[in-house]
Amino acid sequence: MLVLLVFIFWADEVSELPLAKPECGKLVDRFAFRTPTESEKKVKTIFTTVVLLLMCAAPCLAQLSECNSNATPCEAYANADAVFVAKVTRIRPETFRMWQTDKDYDQIANLIVEKTYKGIARNSVVLHQLGRKNAPKFIQGSRYLFYANYDRATKKWEVRRCGRTLMAQYAHDDLYYLNGLPASAKKTRIAGEVIRYENDEENPQGTNRRLAGVRIKITGAGEEYEVVTDANGMYEIYGAAAGSYVIQPVIPSGLVLMGVMHYGPFDRSQLRSLKIELKEGACSGATILLTPNRKIAKPNIGN
């Protein structure tokens, strides 16, 4: 989702340029035989950087392009037959096919379960990730937080597309909720992360890190809360009344708001909105993306 936010940010800039939208091949040809204009240089830079992003995050973007909703950890837990942390010890075929989308091939993944939150009592699981179901694929040797479902017709375990399964090292939001069970399931929850994104000419793909010590004010339903992000950049409160809230970060000096990732249906118009809705007995929140107070660098690659 972080890559998606950056992509949309750049796409907005491209859409403002006074250029016809050329086909990819024609774009390259235009730059190959004459000196490009400043506007064309800008398009070339953005185009090249987006290609690099796609190379590094192709599986993620392939799924995001077809998924229009971001479930909360509460919803993901309720909808899964099993929830657990596990390491992928073997995959078949034996290579991760980066240049193919999830729907292009099947994968069988053998897992060793490290911690179970729901649904299974075994220490190993075999996932059958079918291309016809556009099921996500996994990398051998990596640890994931899995939200899995059992196909009773085939009697096989699978992870469905558009879920919250992700590498364990990035699953702070989910793990905070899961490690708080069963108490965390009995109250409303507002939570999220604060992330700093930055790139430059030497690092066009960008890096992100979670920011500790950022004060967050949460106001709504006649109440005001204040929390501080922890070492993992996380904030959360439990037990707030249902209603509309505004999540207002005290942005550190030198940074500006770049985007906001909400739970629920994806709405491009809300990419910078800090408003959320909290339903009775449910979870809500937002992940806040900050960036240095300048335009994101678009490296002049290839000139």
Secondary structure, DSSP 4 states (H G I P E B T S, - for coil): -HHHHHHHHHHHHHHTSSS----HHHHHHHHHSSPPPHHHHHHHHHHHHHHHHHHHHHHHHHHHTT--EE--HHHHHHH-SEEEEEEEEEEESSS--TTS-GGG--EEEEEEEEEEEES---SEEEEEE-GGGT-----TT-EEEEEEEEETTTTEEE--TTS--EEGGG-HHHHHHHHTTTGGGGS-EEEEEEEEEEEETTEEEEEEEEPSS-EEEEEETTEEEEEE--TTSEEEEE-PPSEEEEEEE-PPTTEEEEEEEESEE--GGGTT--EEEE-TT-EEEEEEEEEESSPPP---TT-
